[in-house]
Amino acid sequence: MEKDLVEYIVKSLVDVPDEVSINVIEGEKSTILELKVASEDVGKVIGKQGRIAKAIRTILSASATKGGKRAVLEILD
C-alpha cells in the first residue's frame, strides 16, 4: 500500500517516471522504502531544503500509522 502511494507521488514529480524504482524492506514493526530515481530527477524529489521529501515522508508516515506500522523513506542517489 505505502509503496504504491509513494510510487504514484514520485512518478508525478519526475521527468523520467520509468526509472522510478522502490525496494521494500519489511521489518516486524517498520517498513523501509528505498527510492531510486534518475540522477537528473533527484533534486525534484528532494526539493528546496528537502521540503518535498519531508512532505512525502509525512504522507507516508500517516498512511503507515493508519495500518499500525512505521514507514521510513530513504532516497538513494
Order of alpha helices (4+ residues) and beta strands (2+ residues): alpha-beta-beta-alpha-alpha-beta
